[in-house]
Amino acid sequence: MEKKILESLLKRPGLQDQKSVLTDMIQDSINDMRTMLNYDDEEELPDGCIPTIKELVLVRYNQDGVEGISSESQSSGGSTTYMDALPDRVKRTVRKYRRLPG
């Protein structure tokens, strides 16, 4: 699964030289997904989780270095707001595949 996700992400503009960073973020995102879905550490996640894991990686990548910033103003009149919650697509996947703790 990790290899498939990495190959897909490396096709995106600006990510071709980020293999080692992406590999680490993929593993972290897979671990987060396992935790959210109540899967064991070595248990294979459903293939339907792949797009969601890619999205989690991209969220991590885009927020890398800007953790803790909730908004930013620019002198040219622009502003930036950073997300602090999971995207709705991620939440839908979690609801679909989540196992009840037991």
C-alpha positions in Angstrom: 0.0 0.0 0.0 2.8 2.4 0.9 4.5 2.0 -2.4 1.3 2.6 -4.3 0.6 5.8 -2.4 4.2 7.0 -2.8 4.1 6.4 -6.6 0.9 8.4 -6.9 2.1 11.3 -4.8 5.4 11.6 -6.7 3.3 12.3 -9.8 2.1 15.6 -8.3 3.8 18.8 -9.2 6.5 19.9 -6.7 6.7 16.5 -4.9 9.1 14.6 -7.2 12.1 15.5 -5.0 10.4 14.8 -1.7 10.5 10.9 -1.6 12.0 10.5 1.9 9.7 13.1 3.5 6.7 11.6 1.8 7.7 8.1 2.8 7.8 9.2 6.4 4.5 11.1 6.2 2.8 8.1 4.5 3.8 5.8 7.3 2.6 8.4 9.9 -0.7 8.8 8.0 -1.2 5.0 7.8 -0.6 4.7 11.5 -3.1 7.5 12.1 -5.7 5.8 9.9 -5.2 2.5 11.8 -5.8 4.3 15.0 -8.9 6.1 13.8 -10.4 2.9 12.3 -9.4 0.7 15.3 -7.1 -1.6 13.3 -4.1 -3.4 14.8 -0.6 -2.1 14.0 0.2 -4.7 11.3 -3.3 -5.2 10.0 -3.8 -4.3 6.3 -6.2 -1.4 5.7 -8.9 -1.6 3.0 -7.9 -0.3 -0.4 -10.7 2.2 -0.1 -8.5 4.0 2.5 -5.8 4.8 -0.1 -7.3 8.2 -1.3 -7.9 9.2 2.3 -4.3 8.4 3.3 -3.0 10.4 0.4 -5.1 13.3 1.5 -3.8 13.0 5.1 -0.2 13.0 3.7 -0.9 16.1 1.6 -2.4 17.8 4.7 0.7 16.9 6.7 3.0 18.1 3.8 1.2 21.4 3.4 1.2 22.1 7.1 4.8 21.0 7.7 6.6 24.0 9.2 3.5 26.0 9.8 2.1 24.0 12.8 0.3 26.2 15.2 -0.5 29.0 12.8 -4.2 29.5 12.6 -4.2 32.5 10.3 -1.7 34.8 8.6 -2.1 38.3 7.2 0.0 39.7 4.4 0.9 43.4 3.8 -0.4 43.1 0.2 -3.9 42.6 1.6 -4.0 38.8 1.4 -4.5 36.4 4.2 -4.1 32.7 4.9 -6.0 30.4 7.2 -4.8 26.9 8.0 -7.1 24.0 8.6 -7.2 22.5 12.1 -9.8 19.7 11.5 -10.0 16.7 9.3 -11.4 17.2 5.8 -14.9 15.9 5.2 -13.6 13.3 2.8 -11.4 11.9 5.5 -14.3 11.8 8.0 -16.5 10.0 5.5 -13.9 7.2 5.1 -13.4 6.9 8.8 -17.2 6.5 9.3 -17.3 3.9 6.5 -14.5 1.7 7.7 -14.3 2.3 11.4 -14.6 -0.7 13.7 -16.2 -0.5 17.0 -13.7 -1.1 19.8 -14.1 -4.4 21.3 
